[in-house]
Amino acid sequence: MTKPKVVFDPFSEEYFNDPFEMYRRMRDDAPIYYDEEQDFYAITRHADVAAALKDYESFSSSRGCDLAMVKSGDVPQKSIIFMDPPEHRHMRSLLNKAFTPRAVQSQKESVIEVIEKYLGAIKSDEFDLLQDFSGPFPVEVITRMAGVPEDYRQQVRHWIDTSLEREPGNIGWTEAGMKATIDSATYYYGLVQERRANPQDDMISRLIAAEIPCDDGQMRRLDDVEITGFVTLLGGAGAETVTKLLGNAAVIFARHPEQWQKLLDDRNKILDAVEELLRHAGPVQYNVRFTLKEAHLPSGTIPAGKPVFLMKAAANRDPRAFTDADTFDIDRDRSEAQNLGLGYGIHSCLGAALARMESSIALEYLLDFMPRYEVDFNGLKRVHMQNVSGYKSVPVKVLR
Ligand code: HEM
């Protein structure tokens, strides 16, 4: 009997609700998956995804990182994540300065303050971990760093949520998503112009003052559109992901209380737990690339001129790379294979140190705030978004 052909629809209910069975079948039966209807490819094995992430000459980011964008070739913003070398290299070396380990460490007090503010406001033993804590806190950290005034920090998150939301079966923005994208860009553009007139001690003002080399070696300043593009990306990259990682963490630890107990017994394991969460339940499922030429991967060849889903979350569960890949184990041997949860290669996460710091401090506080807790699994609500997965509601009850 022949097996039914695996179907990967990144905008289907089935995929949003549980992609892992689909990933297993794709890895086993269709490692170089081709979708005839939408004319895209998807790769899921660790060896292929890692190789593609390294091979930026074949797998370009310059047409965007989501399917609708890559297909249309219509990139809405100038943003580091949509650049190839050499432009990417210049931009990255400038932006790296804002995210050195020292610069990130200097945010520690601010991270603690924001975490304490949101946990301190929870007055009941029953609360929504997403809505009351892991949703509002990371966006506040990153927008503070950028220089967004307090009144707009949560608005940034609502704009991003709306712009990433997808209706099942529809690859592009919803109408509300389009409006949110325009509103957010208009807001940031105005803020950049305000800072140009009146610089402050914040990232937008430092980007206005910074210089970047051109291809001819001359130095130049960034324009308002470039700065707008970067701070818009920062809001999304810095807020959505940590939010979802922590929501996923609460659900996974509730399913594996023995792993939570390990952390209660030994806080030195928190960093390992963050790495394992990034591997086992990392929020970024994929980024899409565009093949500039015929691309050669361990599992086969992809023709030039095609959108390709680089499925990081599927690769991170590949048993060819990780022992008992589906098992959540904070003590696992991390030297087995590269964890792709924060990306890999030239576009690997610029905010990785910040992401790790925010997530580990948050876990530290949650261990004290809810040493014993349960999740109302029936009340969980998932997001339906392009490229990130996680929950929009995680009802939790602290057990006394
Ligand atoms: C758990 C949290 C996070 C996860 C899982 C995550 C994941 C990722 C991944 C997978 C990429 C690679 C994208 C690609 O290959 O196209 C990436 C890039 C990026 N991330 Fe993160 N991220 C997180 C937190 C953050 C934070 C807190 C920031 C804020 C500073 C940030 C800023 C960025 C930026 C600017 C890029 C683009 C880098 C480039 O194109 O060179 N991320 N992230």
Residues whose N, C-alpha, C, O or C-beta is under 5 A from the ligand:
A	BS01	HEM	I80 I81 L234 A237 G238 T241 V242 L245 P283 V284 N287 L340 G341 L342 G343 I346 H347 S348 C349 L350 G351 L354 A355
